């Protein structure tokens, strides 16, 4: 094979249709691996958040029951206070959002 043939060989030429297809396939493979790794991290983060929220829910429920059980307030007083605190951020939406 001549030197010109070597450089114009579509198998070796990165700008030939088959060369571009190989390059696209390689890049697609790399991106696919990167997306898979990101998805795994996001799933792990989501599971950590769910676990943390479940623990916080348990703590809050325990505190509420203990407060009521010890007679520190009534259920009605607790709900009234919770509604007042809910309104502190300007919206009665059952959430407390700090600014």
Buried (B, 14 or more C-beta within 10 A) or exposed (E): EEEEEEEEEEEEBEEBEEBEEEEEEEEEEEEEEEEEEEEEEEEEEEEEEEEEEEEEEEEEEEEBEEBBEEEEBEEEEBEEEEEEEBEEEEEEEEEEEEE
